[in-house]
Every structure is written in structure tokens, then in C-alpha cells.
Amino acid sequence: MVENKNWIGQFEIQAPGKAQVLLTFEVPKSAEQLIMVIRHDWLPGSIVLQVK
């Protein structure tokens, strides 16, 4: 869901816009630990998440 008033050009959300995102991944049964690394030019560094 994106607030239409802040959704610019179908790719950019301007403040104070909001987005709700649902990501779905297929995980192998043999996986013991999952780590998600998020990187982007506008982030000051990487964000690392441990998925439980």
C-alpha cells in the first residue's frame, strides 16, 4: 500500500510517504540460519537482519 499523494513517477516515495511491503522467499529445508543484507545508495551503510 502506498499513499498516492507521495508516490512520484511509480518509483519514488517522498516524505512523509509510507509503504507497506510483503516479501516472500522460498527457503531450503536444509538452511540453518538466514541473514538478509539491505544496501542502497541512500543508506549510510548496510542493514543486516537475522531472519528467525
N, C-alpha and C positions, 0 to 999 in steps of 0.2 A: 504494500500500500504506500503510495506517495501522495503527499499533499500537492494538488495540482498547481497552486499559486507559486510554489517554489521549485517546480520541475521545469528546467530550462533545456530546450533542444533535445529532449529524450535521452540525455546522458549526464546531466549535472543537477545536483540539488543545492540550492543556495540557502544559507542560514536565514531564518530558523526552520528550515525544512526538516522533514522526518521521513525515514524509510524503514519498512519492516521487511526483512528478507528471510526466506526459508531455504536453507541449503540442504541438499540430500546427497549422501555419499554411500557407496557400497563398500563395506569393509570386509576383507577376507577373515574367515573364522580363525585363521592362524595368527592374526595380529594380536600382539600382547600390549602394545602401547600406541596411542595415536597422538601426534603433535600437528597442529596447524600453524603455519607461519604466514603472516599477513604483511605484505610490503607494498608500498605505493610512494610515488614521488612526493605527495603532500604530507606524508607521515615523517616525524623526526627520526624514526628508526623502525625496526621490525617489531611486530607484535607476535608473541609466541603463546599459543594456547595449548594446554594439555586437555585432550578430549576424554571424558570419562564415560 
